[in-house]
Amino acid sequence: MTPQEAQHAAARVMARCDELAAISAEPGKLTRLYLSAEHRRANVLVGEWMRESGMRVWQDSVGNICGRYEGLTPGAPALLLGSHLDTVRNAGRYDGMLGVLTALETVAQYQRQGRRLPLALEVIGFADEEGARFGVTLLGSRGLTGQWPQEWLAQTDADGVSIAQAMRDFGLEPTAIAQARRAPQEIRAYLELHIEQGPCLEAADLALGVVTAINGARRLNCVFSGEAGHAGTVPMGQRKDALAAAAEWITAVETLTRAADPHLVATVGCIESLPGAANVIPGEVRLTLDVRGPQDAPLAALLAALLATLLAQAQTICARRGARFASEEFYRIDATACDSDLQRRWQAAVEQVQGQSLALPSGAGHDAIAVAAQWPVGMLFVRCAGGVSHHPAEAVRQADVALAIQAYCLTIAGWDRV
């Protein structure tokens, strides 16, 4: 693909991101949740674009939209390309969508040239990566890899609608989930392009970077229990203020994590103070802790050590303040290493189009986590403005997208054998 062709392709991608951003459940905001009417509309639109690129199109039994550009030999294994089409609430327009649409442009380039590879090219728009509706993540990619337990069907959204009922309303059959699973021999590898969702590429003044691994994560529900009391009558020295204990700990989380290792991060994302009255000393505080780090053994050990230190610090603070602390892990996912061969392929392509390549881990989760249980995965990051994501201010440069599409085409072109 020439630089001029890449610029035209990037302009189409940017315009299509705008079109998809208009498919939203909330006026003036981008919210597109799994098994919603907006999910259906997005699948229809992306399916039309897939057909324009010469692909056979279908929607699988968990709601992923799929397209296949046949290889030189019908029925050959496929290179799977793509990302997700669902969003968080009040989202940006590039998280997920950019990966699907750039993948489509690489296939469209083959169609325009009348070329085919020994391998087929498949593009997938995963139905649910974010988990914003039902609180369970990677539903689309876990369906593809056969990692969908039956109990997930009972998960409900904020309105009490179960996944099973939502599937029926969408026109899918809950008992047919297993049909989405692809056999191992059908797919050779998975490539995913995604915005970085962080500041590293911008800091390095580079458009593209190759992902080494997707960080592991552990999430805990934590409770600080003190003693509620009248805000005007209990002396400061006699209080058992749960919120004050939690606040001291939150600052300790930040301090201890910074000191542990630059690759580790910890976040207190949700907090609830009870009873929640202006004239009552908080008697209980509930909050979440999210701790993440890359896979390699030293950092995995550091992650475990950091978590132990943070929980011990909470107990120390509570003992001094006459409060109590309890925690329960509710989510754990191991870090996912990207395939070394795919990293080399991405790196060679990136060096060709931008002169150098930066290797970096992903702090955010991606569909590649689920896919890696079945096939090799490789990821390419594209610079995003300020590292901002999951926010309407999310932005990418068209010139960066053009370079990304060139790198995508170069990486795929190197696949000359089944």
QUINOR-V699201 format. One record per backbone hydrogen bond with DSSP energy under -1.0 kcal/mol. CO is the residue of the C=O (numbers start at 1). NH is the residue of the N-H. E is the energy in kcal/mol with one decimal. If there is no record, write none. Layout:
CO_NH_E ; CO_NH_E
This chain:
2_6_-2.6 ; 3_7_-2.0 ; 4_8_-2.0 ; 5_9_-2.4 ; 6_10_-2.7 ; 7_11_-2.1 ; 8_12_-1.8 ; 9_13_-2.3 ; 10_14_-2.6 ; 11_15_-2.2 ; 12_16_-2.6 ; 13_17_-2.4 ; 14_18_-1.6 ; 15_19_-2.0 ; 16_20_-2.7 ; 17_21_-2.1 ; 20_23_-1.7 ; 22_24_-1.2 ; 26_29_-2.0 ; 30_91_-3.3 ; 31_25_-2.8 ; 32_87_-2.6 ; 33_36_-1.4 ; 36_40_-1.8 ; 37_41_-2.1 ; 38_42_-2.4 ; 39_43_-2.3 ; 40_44_-2.3 ; 41_45_-2.3 ; 42_46_-2.8 ; 43_47_-2.6 ; 44_48_-1.8 ; 45_49_-1.9 ; 46_50_-2.4 ; 47_51_-2.1 ; 48_52_-2.0 ; 49_53_-1.0 ; 50_55_-1.9 ; 51_54_-1.9 ; 56_68_-2.4 ; 58_66_-3.1 ; 60_63_-1.4 ; 64_60_-2.3 ; 65_125_-2.8 ; 66_58_-2.4 ; 67_123_-2.3 ; 68_56_-2.6 ; 69_121_-2.6 ; 73_76_-1.8 ; 77_120_-2.4 ; 78_188_-3.1 ; 79_122_-2.8 ; 80_191_-2.7 ; 81_124_-2.4 ; 83_126_-3.3 ; 94_98_-1.9 ; 95_97_-1.2 ; 96_100_-1.4 ; 97_101_-2.5 ; 98_102_-2.3 ; 99_103_-1.3 ; 100_104_-1.9 ; 101_105_-1.6 ; 102_106_-1.6 ; 103_107_-1.8 ; 104_108_-2.7 ; 105_109_-1.8 ; 106_110_-1.3 ; 107_111_-2.2 ; 108_112_-2.7 ; 109_113_-1.7 ; 110_115_-2.4 ; 117_72_-2.8 ; 120_79_-2.7 ; 121_69_-3.4 ; 122_81_-3.1 ; 123_67_-2.3 ; 124_83_-1.5 ; 125_65_-1.8 ; 126_85_-2.5 ; 128_140_-1.6 ; 131_135_-1.6 ; 138_142_-2.3 ; 139_143_-1.5 ; 140_144_-1.7 ; 141_145_-1.4 ; 142_147_-3.2 ; 144_182_-2.7 ; 149_152_-1.7 ; 150_153_-1.8 ; 151_154_-1.5 ; 152_155_-1.8 ; 153_164_-2.2 ; 155_163_-1.9 ; 157_160_-2.0 ; 161_157_-2.0 ; 162_166_-2.6 ; 163_167_-2.6 ; 164_168_-1.8 ; 165_169_-2.7 ; 166_170_-1.7 ; 167_172_-3.3 ; 173_176_-2.3 ; 174_177_-1.2 ; 176_179_-1.9 ; 177_180_-2.2 ; 178_181_-1.4 ; 183_186_-1.9 ; 186_78_-2.1 ; 189_80_-2.8 ; 190_378_-2.1 ; 191_82_-1.4 ; 192_380_-2.1 ; 194_382_-1.8 ; 199_203_-2.4 ; 200_204_-1.8 ; 201_206_-2.4 ; 207_383_-2.8 ; 209_381_-3.3 ; 210_360_-2.2 ; 212_338_-2.5 ; 213_362_-3.1 ; 214_336_-2.5 ; 216_293_-1.6 ; 217_333_-2.5 ; 218_291_-2.6 ; 219_330_-2.3 ; 219_331_-1.4 ; 220_289_-2.3 ; 221_328_-2.2 ; 222_287_-2.5 ; 223_326_-1.9 ; 224_285_-2.5 ; 225_324_-2.6 ; 229_281_-3.2 ; 230_234_-1.5 ; 235_238_-1.5 ; 240_227_-2.6 ; 241_245_-1.9 ; 242_246_-2.3 ; 243_247_-2.7 ; 244_248_-2.2 ; 245_249_-2.0 ; 246_250_-2.5 ; 247_251_-1.8 ; 248_252_-1.5 ; 249_253_-2.7 ; 250_254_-1.7 ; 251_255_-2.3 ; 252_256_-3.1 ; 253_257_-1.9 ; 254_258_-2.0 ; 255_259_-1.6 ; 256_260_-1.0 ; 257_261_-1.3 ; 261_264_-1.5 ; 265_292_-2.7 ; 267_290_-2.6 ; 270_288_-1.7 ; 272_286_-2.5 ; 274_283_-2.0 ; 274_284_-1.9 ; 277_280_-1.4 ; 279_231_-2.2 ; 282_242_-2.1 ; 283_226_-3.4 ; 284_274_-3.2 ; 285_224_-2.9 ; 286_272_-2.7 ; 287_222_-3.4 ; 289_220_-2.5 ; 290_267_-2.6 ; 291_218_-2.3 ; 292_265_-2.0 ; 293_216_-2.8 ; 296_300_-2.4 ; 297_301_-2.3 ; 298_302_-2.0 ; 299_303_-2.6 ; 300_304_-2.0 ; 301_305_-2.5 ; 302_306_-3.0 ; 303_307_-2.3 ; 304_308_-2.1 ; 305_309_-2.3 ; 306_310_-2.7 ; 307_311_-2.4 ; 308_312_-2.2 ; 309_313_-2.3 ; 310_314_-1.8 ; 311_315_-1.7 ; 312_316_-2.1 ; 313_317_-2.5 ; 314_318_-2.3 ; 315_319_-2.4 ; 316_320_-1.9 ; 317_321_-1.5 ; 318_323_-2.6 ; 324_225_-2.8 ; 326_223_-2.9 ; 328_221_-2.8 ; 331_219_-2.8 ; 333_217_-2.4 ; 336_214_-3.2 ; 339_343_-2.3 ; 340_344_-2.0 ; 341_345_-2.1 ; 342_346_-2.7 ; 343_347_-2.8 ; 344_348_-2.5 ; 345_349_-1.8 ; 346_350_-2.9 ; 347_351_-2.7 ; 348_352_-1.5 ; 349_353_-1.7 ; 350_354_-2.8 ; 351_355_-1.5 ; 358_210_-2.6 ; 360_212_-1.7 ; 362_215_-3.2 ; 366_369_-1.8 ; 367_371_-2.2 ; 368_372_-2.2 ; 370_373_-1.4 ; 371_374_-2.3 ; 371_375_-2.5 ; 376_190_-2.5 ; 377_339_-2.6 ; 378_192_-2.4 ; 379_211_-2.1 ; 380_194_-2.4 ; 381_209_-1.8 ; 382_196_-2.5 ; 384_387_-1.9 ; 385_388_-1.9 ; 391_394_-2.2 ; 395_385_-2.4 ; 397_401_-2.0 ; 398_402_-2.2 ; 399_403_-1.8 ; 400_404_-2.3 ; 401_405_-2.4 ; 402_406_-2.0 ; 403_407_-2.5 ; 404_408_-2.5 ; 405_409_-2.5 ; 406_410_-2.4 ; 407_411_-2.4 ; 408_412_-2.3 ; 409_413_-2.4 ; 410_414_-1.1 ; 412_415_-2.0 ; 414_416_-1.5
